[in-house]
Amino acid sequence: MGCTNRHSNGTSLSFTARQLSRVRIHVKRVIGVLTQKYSILESTLSINMIMCDEATNVSVIDKIVVVCSSLCNFCDSVVPIFN
């Protein structure tokens, strides 16, 4: 049995449990890579880091996660490439 999601243009995506499982595994790997490379993501956060900035309506930790994720995009892929 698969899961079907609708796009705004009316097309549908159908995923099997196996496909979703593969994606979930890769997401877990990426989160692991992020937390290993950037220890700030594992540390206890002060309340000031999770409070939204009034000017931008974005918290400091959100900005940190975006920067860490962007830097991680320059790293080697966690998805094995089969030739």
C-alpha positions as CSV (number, residue, x, y, z in Angstrom):
1,M,0.0,0.0,0.0
2,G,1.4,3.4,-0.9
3,C,0.9,7.0,0.2
4,T,-0.4,9.6,-2.3
5,N,0.2,13.3,-2.0
6,R,-1.3,15.9,-4.3
7,H,0.7,18.8,-5.7
8,S,-0.8,22.2,-6.2
9,N,-0.9,21.6,-9.9
10,G,-3.1,18.5,-9.5
11,T,-0.4,15.8,-10.1
12,S,0.0,13.1,-7.5
13,L,3.1,11.5,-6.0
14,S,2.8,7.9,-4.9
15,F,5.3,6.5,-2.4
16,T,5.7,2.9,-1.3
17,A,6.7,2.0,2.3
18,R,10.1,1.0,1.0
19,Q,10.7,4.3,-0.8
20,L,9.6,6.3,2.4
21,S,11.9,4.1,4.5
22,R,14.9,4.9,2.2
23,V,14.2,8.6,2.4
24,R,13.9,8.4,6.2
25,I,17.2,6.6,6.5
26,H,19.0,9.3,4.4
27,V,17.4,12.1,6.5
28,K,18.6,10.4,9.7
29,R,22.1,10.1,8.1
30,V,22.2,13.8,7.2
31,I,21.0,14.8,10.7
32,G,23.8,12.6,12.1
33,V,26.4,14.3,9.9
34,L,25.1,17.7,11.0
35,T,25.3,17.0,14.7
36,Q,28.7,15.4,14.4
37,K,30.2,18.3,12.4
38,Y,28.6,21.1,14.3
39,S,28.5,20.5,18.0
40,I,26.4,23.6,18.6
41,L,23.5,21.6,17.4
42,E,24.0,19.1,20.2
43,S,24.5,21.5,23.0
44,T,21.9,22.9,25.4
45,L,20.4,26.1,24.1
46,S,19.8,29.3,26.0
47,I,16.3,30.7,25.9
48,N,17.6,33.7,23.9
49,M,18.6,31.4,21.0
50,I,15.1,30.1,20.5
51,M,13.3,33.5,20.9
52,C,12.3,35.1,17.6
53,D,14.0,38.3,16.5
54,E,11.3,41.0,16.3
55,A,12.7,42.5,13.1
56,T,13.1,39.3,11.1
57,N,10.7,37.0,13.0
58,V,13.5,34.3,12.8
59,S,15.2,32.8,15.8
60,V,19.0,32.5,16.2
61,I,18.9,28.7,16.2
62,D,17.0,28.7,13.0
63,K,19.7,30.9,11.4
64,I,22.4,28.5,12.8
65,V,20.6,25.4,11.4
66,V,20.4,27.1,8.0
67,V,24.1,27.9,8.0
68,C,25.1,24.5,9.2
69,S,22.8,22.8,6.6
70,S,24.2,25.0,3.8
71,L,27.8,24.2,4.8
72,C,26.9,20.5,4.9
73,N,25.7,20.7,1.3
74,F,29.4,21.2,0.3
75,C,30.3,17.9,2.0
76,D,30.4,14.5,0.4
77,S,27.0,12.8,-0.2
78,V,25.6,10.5,2.5
79,V,23.7,8.6,-0.2
80,P,25.8,5.8,-1.7
81,I,26.3,6.2,-5.5
82,F,26.1,3.0,-7.4
83,N,27.7,3.0,-10.9
